[in-house]
Amino acid sequence: MTEATAGQGINPTQTLYPFAECIRAVTVGTTDVDLWEIPAKTLITDVFVVVVTAGVGNTTAYAAVGDEDDEDGFIAGFDPTSAAATCIGDDPTERGDYLYDSTKKALCGKYYATTKSMEVVLENATNVTTNPIFDVFVMGYRYA
């Protein structure tokens, strides 16, 4: 790899590998669901949640998708009793701070220099009689 010096550009030094993952999240009560160990050198550009099975019960419950630093960094709190086939994240206002800057009204992304855990959090779900099931779509880039 050629190193750049001050005031000099160089040819690309890394190859980016795009990825698109679909991860099934089966919730159990209020236990956080670890979805994926995000590899180091990963840039996440999009996250969407599709409801497979709607939760039944407590309508004050909410779910979110984030990482171990910010539990709703990707998808802000949403209703886990939403109907099957509902897509969350297709409206920018449903996105967490990692993916949408509400002040600048701009889409963003989250870069991971080191490995982190991505998770689904289900809160206030003590009276949910049917646990919701979600497909979480994660898109982005990795490099070696």
C-alpha positions in Angstrom: 0.0 0.0 0.0 1.3 3.4 -1.0 1.2 6.1 1.7 0.1 9.6 0.9 2.2 12.6 1.8 0.9 16.1 2.6 -0.8 17.6 -0.4 -0.8 14.4 -2.4 -3.6 12.0 -3.3 -3.1 8.4 -4.1 -4.9 5.5 -5.7 -7.5 3.6 -3.7 -5.8 1.5 -0.9 -8.7 -0.6 0.2 -11.5 -2.5 -1.4 -15.0 -2.1 0.1 -17.2 -5.1 0.3 -20.9 -4.3 0.3 -23.2 -6.5 2.4 -26.9 -6.9 3.0 -27.9 -9.1 6.0 -31.3 -10.3 7.1 -31.4 -11.3 10.8 -34.4 -12.9 12.5 -35.1 -11.5 16.0 -37.3 -13.7 18.1 -38.0 -11.8 21.3 -38.6 -13.3 24.8 -40.1 -11.0 27.3 -37.9 -8.0 28.0 -34.6 -9.8 27.4 -32.4 -8.0 24.9 -31.8 -10.0 21.7 -28.2 -10.0 20.5 -28.6 -9.9 16.7 -25.2 -9.8 15.3 -21.5 -9.3 16.3 -20.7 -6.4 14.1 -17.2 -7.0 12.7 -14.5 -4.3 13.0 -14.0 -2.1 10.0 -17.8 -2.0 9.2 -19.9 0.9 8.1 -23.6 0.4 8.5 -25.6 2.7 6.2 -29.2 1.3 6.5 -31.3 -0.7 9.0 -34.9 -1.6 8.5 -37.2 -3.8 10.6 -40.1 -5.8 9.1 -42.6 -7.3 11.5 -43.1 -11.0 11.0 -45.3 -11.7 13.9 -47.0 -8.8 15.8 -46.7 -8.8 19.5 -50.0 -9.1 21.4 -50.8 -7.3 24.7 -49.3 -4.3 26.3 -49.7 -1.3 23.9 -47.2 0.8 26.0 -44.4 -1.6 25.0 -41.8 -0.5 22.5 -38.9 -2.0 20.7 -35.7 -0.5 19.3 -32.6 -1.5 17.4 -29.2 -0.3 18.4 -25.8 -1.5 19.8 -24.3 -1.9 23.2 -23.6 1.9 23.4 -27.0 3.2 22.2 -30.0 0.9 22.4 -32.0 2.9 19.8 -29.1 4.1 17.7 -30.4 2.5 14.5 -34.2 2.3 14.9 -35.9 4.5 17.5 -38.6 3.1 19.7 -41.5 1.5 17.7 -44.7 -0.4 18.6 -44.0 -4.2 18.7 -47.7 -4.8 18.3 -47.5 -3.3 14.7 -49.2 -5.5 12.1 -47.3 -8.2 10.3 -45.4 -6.9 7.2 -45.1 -3.4 8.7 -41.7 -1.9 7.7 -40.0 0.4 10.3 -37.2 2.6 9.2 -38.5 3.5 5.7 -39.5 6.9 7.2 -36.4 8.9 8.3 -38.2 9.9 11.5 -38.2 6.3 12.6 -34.4 6.1 12.4 -32.1 6.5 15.4 -29.3 9.0 15.7 -26.8 6.7 14.0 -28.8 6.8 10.7 -30.6 10.2 10.7 -29.6 13.6 11.9 -32.9 15.4 12.6 -31.2 18.8 13.0 -29.6 18.6 9.5 -32.4 16.5 8.0 -29.7 14.2 6.6 -29.1 10.5 6.4 -26.0 9.2 8.2 -24.2 6.0 8.9 -22.3 4.4 11.8 -18.6 3.2 11.5 -17.2 0.5 13.8 -13.5 0.4 14.2 -13.8 -2.5 16.6 -16.3 -5.3 17.1 -19.6 -4.4 18.8 -22.9 -6.2 19.5 -26.1 -5.2 17.6 -29.3 -5.8 19.6 -33.0 -5.5 19.6 -34.4 -4.1 22.9 -38.0 -4.7 24.0 -39.1 -2.4 26.9 -42.3 -2.3 29.0 -43.3 -5.7 27.6 -44.3 -7.3 30.9 -47.9 -7.9 29.7 -47.1 -8.9 26.1 -48.8 -12.3 25.7 -47.4 -13.0 22.3 -43.7 -12.1 21.7 -43.1 -10.3 18.5 -40.8 -11.6 15.8 -38.9 -9.2 13.5 -36.6 -9.5 10.4 -33.9 -6.9 10.7 -32.2 -5.8 7.5 -28.7 -4.4 7.8 -26.9 -2.9 4.9 -23.4 -1.4 4.6 -19.8 -2.0 3.8 -16.8 -3.8 5.2 -13.1 -3.7 4.4 -10.1 -5.8 5.4 
